[in-house]
């Protein structure tokens, strides 16, 4: 219990005194997770809508694959991305291994199945008559997608929170593809693991507290939008 309180005090001290390293790691964590989540939303929502609205041979296999991806262990994703980006790998010539971009790629692959799955479920839950009415009014495909997104926005905001929560708390893939390099690829989760391995438990707890607060603030903003839209 003393370690816990010591870690909480350490977290306040780090922020009050403006520890430059902690601020840098926190901002990097936020930037990487937001970029990965944004890309996942940009790709995942249209794919989820497509799966919800179209019937084609093999659709069930694709949906099953998406559902499997929603529970994919992040360390497996990290291993696949690392193998692809190693110098001897197919994409090794890009020089992306142990860079923030590599972490974004890994986190995107973790988040996108969640976004697709939530989007699919949200759009499928809409009244089928709504789709017929939109089509009857002569809406284009882009207009149709936009109107469906508006109607399913509560579920899609839940998809945003699920995707962001999955990537900001992820550690295995970030460690494997980013290397936890100080000043370059170190994020809050990997820094927490590092400090724990060094025996700096209070610092590790402090980093964990910062991570929890960061995740809470972002989800608080999204929840505010979600609940406000629900009221209006």
C-alpha positions as CSV (number, residue, x, y, z in Angstrom):
1,X,0.0,0.0,0.0
2,X,2.9,2.3,0.7
3,X,4.2,1.8,-2.8
4,X,0.8,2.8,-4.2
5,X,0.6,6.0,-2.3
6,X,4.2,6.7,-3.0
7,X,3.6,6.2,-6.7
8,X,0.6,8.6,-6.7
9,X,2.6,11.2,-4.9
10,X,5.4,10.7,-7.4
11,X,3.0,11.2,-10.3
12,X,1.9,14.6,-8.8
13,X,5.5,15.6,-8.2
14,X,6.4,14.8,-11.8
15,X,3.6,16.9,-13.2
16,X,3.9,19.7,-10.7
17,X,7.6,20.1,-11.4
18,X,7.0,19.7,-15.1
19,X,9.3,16.7,-15.7
20,X,10.3,17.1,-19.3
21,X,10.8,13.4,-19.9
22,X,7.4,12.5,-18.6
23,X,5.7,15.2,-20.6
24,X,7.5,14.1,-23.7
25,X,6.5,10.5,-23.2
26,X,2.9,11.4,-22.4
27,X,2.6,13.6,-25.5
28,X,4.2,10.9,-27.7
29,X,1.8,8.3,-26.2
30,X,-1.2,10.5,-26.9
31,X,-0.1,11.4,-30.5
32,X,0.6,7.8,-31.5
33,X,-2.6,6.5,-30.0
34,X,-4.7,9.2,-31.6
35,X,-3.2,8.8,-35.0
36,X,-3.6,5.0,-34.9
37,X,-7.2,5.4,-33.7
38,X,-8.0,8.0,-36.4
39,X,-6.7,5.8,-39.2
40,X,-8.6,2.8,-37.8
41,X,-11.8,4.9,-37.8
42,X,-11.2,6.1,-41.3
43,X,-10.8,2.6,-42.6
44,X,-12.9,0.6,-40.2
45,X,-16.2,2.5,-40.3
46,X,-16.6,2.2,-44.1
47,X,-15.6,-1.5,-44.0
48,X,-18.1,-2.1,-41.1
49,X,-20.8,-0.4,-43.1
50,X,-20.0,-2.4,-46.2
51,X,-20.2,-5.7,-44.2
52,X,-23.5,-4.5,-42.6
53,X,-25.2,-3.5,-45.9
54,X,-23.9,-6.0,-48.5
55,X,-24.3,-9.7,-48.9
56,X,-21.7,-11.6,-50.8
57,X,-20.1,-15.1,-50.9
58,X,-17.8,-15.6,-48.0
59,X,-19.3,-12.8,-46.0
60,X,-19.6,-14.9,-42.9
61,X,-16.0,-15.9,-43.1
62,X,-15.0,-12.3,-43.3
63,X,-17.2,-11.4,-40.3
64,X,-15.7,-14.3,-38.4
65,X,-12.3,-13.1,-39.2
66,X,-13.1,-9.6,-37.9
67,X,-14.5,-11.1,-34.7
68,X,-11.4,-13.1,-34.3
69,X,-9.3,-10.0,-34.8
70,X,-11.2,-8.2,-32.0
71,X,-9.7,-10.7,-29.6
72,X,-6.2,-11.0,-31.2
73,X,-3.4,-10.8,-28.6
74,X,-1.4,-7.6,-29.2
75,X,1.9,-9.4,-28.9
76,X,0.9,-11.5,-31.9
77,X,0.2,-8.4,-33.9
78,X,3.5,-7.0,-32.8
79,X,5.3,-10.1,-33.8
80,X,3.8,-10.0,-37.3
81,X,4.5,-6.3,-37.8
82,X,8.1,-6.8,-36.5
83,X,8.8,-9.7,-38.9
84,X,7.4,-7.6,-41.8
85,X,9.5,-4.5,-40.9
86,X,12.8,-6.2,-39.9
87,X,15.6,-5.5,-42.3
88,X,15.4,-9.0,-43.6
89,X,11.6,-8.8,-43.9
90,X,9.5,-7.9,-46.9
91,X,9.2,-4.2,-45.8
92,X,12.6,-3.9,-44.3
93,X,13.7,-1.5,-46.9
94,X,11.4,1.1,-45.6
95,X,13.4,1.5,-42.4
96,X,10.4,1.7,-40.2
97,X,11.3,-0.8,-37.5
98,X,11.9,0.9,-34.1
99,X,10.2,4.1,-35.1
100,X,6.9,5.8,-34.0
101,X,5.5,4.9,-37.4
102,X,5.9,1.2,-36.6
103,X,4.0,1.6,-33.4
104,X,1.2,3.4,-35.2
105,X,1.0,0.5,-37.7
106,X,0.8,-2.1,-34.9
107,X,-1.7,-0.1,-32.9
108,X,-3.8,0.4,-36.0
109,X,-4.0,-3.3,-36.6
110,X,-5.1,-3.8,-33.0
111,X,-7.8,-1.1,-33.2
112,X,-9.2,-1.7,-36.7
113,X,-11.0,-5.0,-36.0
114,X,-12.7,-3.4,-33.0
115,X,-13.9,-0.5,-35.1
116,X,-15.1,-2.7,-37.9
117,X,-16.9,-5.0,-35.5
118,X,-18.6,-2.2,-33.5
119,X,-19.5,-0.4,-36.8
120,X,-21.0,-3.5,-38.3
121,X,-23.1,-4.1,-35.2
122,X,-24.2,-0.5,-34.9
123,X,-25.3,-0.2,-38.5
124,X,-27.0,-3.6,-38.6
125,X,-29.1,-2.6,-35.6
126,X,-30.7,0.3,-37.5
127,X,-34.2,0.0,-38.8
128,X,-34.1,-1.6,-42.3
129,X,-36.8,0.8,-43.4
130,X,-34.4,3.7,-42.9
131,X,-32.1,2.3,-45.6
132,X,-34.9,1.9,-48.0
133,X,-36.1,5.5,-47.4
134,X,-32.6,6.9,-47.9
135,X,-32.2,5.0,-51.2
136,X,-35.7,6.0,-52.3
137,X,-34.7,9.7,-51.8
138,X,-31.9,9.2,-54.3
139,X,-28.9,9.5,-52.0
140,X,-25.5,8.8,-53.4
141,X,-23.2,6.2,-51.8
142,X,-21.3,8.8,-49.8
143,X,-24.5,10.5,-48.7
144,X,-25.9,7.1,-47.7
145,X,-22.8,6.3,-45.6
146,X,-22.9,9.7,-44.0
147,X,-26.5,9.4,-43.0
148,X,-26.0,5.9,-41.6
149,X,-23.0,7.1,-39.6
150,X,-25.2,9.9,-38.1
151,X,-27.9,7.5,-37.2
152,X,-25.5,5.0,-35.7
153,X,-23.2,7.6,-34.1
154,X,-23.7,6.3,-30.5
155,X,-22.3,2.9,-31.4
156,X,-19.6,4.4,-33.5
157,X,-18.5,6.6,-30.6
158,X,-18.4,3.5,-28.6
159,X,-16.2,2.0,-31.3
160,X,-13.9,5.0,-31.0
161,X,-13.6,4.5,-27.2
162,X,-12.9,0.8,-27.6
163,X,-10.3,1.3,-30.3
164,X,-8.5,4.1,-28.4
165,X,-8.7,2.2,-25.1
166,X,-7.1,-0.9,-26.8
167,X,-4.2,1.0,-28.3
168,X,-3.3,3.4,-25.5
169,X,-3.1,0.5,-23.0
170,X,-1.1,-1.8,-25.3
171,X,2.5,-2.7,-24.4
172,X,3.6,-5.9,-26.1
173,X,3.4,-4.8,-29.7
174,X,4.8,-1.3,-28.9
175,X,7.8,-2.9,-27.2
176,X,8.4,-5.3,-30.1
177,X,8.2,-2.9,-33.0
178,X,9.2,0.3,-31.2
179,X,12.1,-0.9,-29.1
180,X,11.3,1.4,-26.2
181,X,14.0,3.8,-27.3
182,X,14.4,6.9,-25.0
183,X,13.5,10.1,-26.8
184,X,12.1,8.3,-29.8
185,X,9.7,5.4,-29.3
186,X,9.2,5.2,-25.5
187,X,5.6,5.5,-24.5
188,X,3.9,5.3,-21.1
189,X,3.2,1.6,-21.2
190,X,6.8,0.6,-22.2
191,X,8.3,3.1,-19.8
192,X,6.2,1.5,-17.0
193,X,7.5,-1.9,-17.8
194,X,11.1,-0.6,-17.9
195,X,10.9,1.1,-14.6
196,X,9.3,-2.0,-13.0
197,X,12.2,-4.1,-14.3
198,X,14.6,-1.7,-12.8
199,X,12.9,-1.9,-9.4
200,X,11.7,1.7,-9.5
201,X,8.2,0.7,-8.4
202,X,7.1,4.1,-7.3
203,X,8.1,5.6,-10.7
204,X,6.3,2.8,-12.5
205,X,3.2,3.4,-10.4
206,X,3.4,7.1,-11.2
207,X,3.6,6.4,-14.9
208,X,0.6,4.1,-14.6
209,X,-1.3,6.8,-12.9
210,X,-0.5,9.3,-15.7
211,X,-1.6,6.7,-18.2
212,X,-4.9,6.1,-16.4
213,X,-5.6,9.9,-16.2
214,X,-4.7,10.4,-19.9
215,X,-7.0,7.6,-20.9
216,X,-9.8,8.9,-18.7
217,X,-9.6,12.4,-20.0
218,X,-9.8,11.4,-23.6
219,X,-12.7,9.0,-23.0
220,X,-14.4,11.7,-20.9
221,X,-14.3,14.0,-23.9
222,X,-15.7,11.3,-26.2
223,X,-18.3,10.3,-23.6
224,X,-19.4,13.9,-23.3
225,X,-20.0,14.0,-27.1
226,X,-21.8,10.7,-27.0
227,X,-24.2,11.6,-24.2
228,X,-24.8,15.2,-25.6
229,X,-25.7,13.8,-28.9
230,X,-28.0,11.3,-27.2
231,X,-29.8,14.1,-25.4
232,X,-30.2,16.2,-28.5
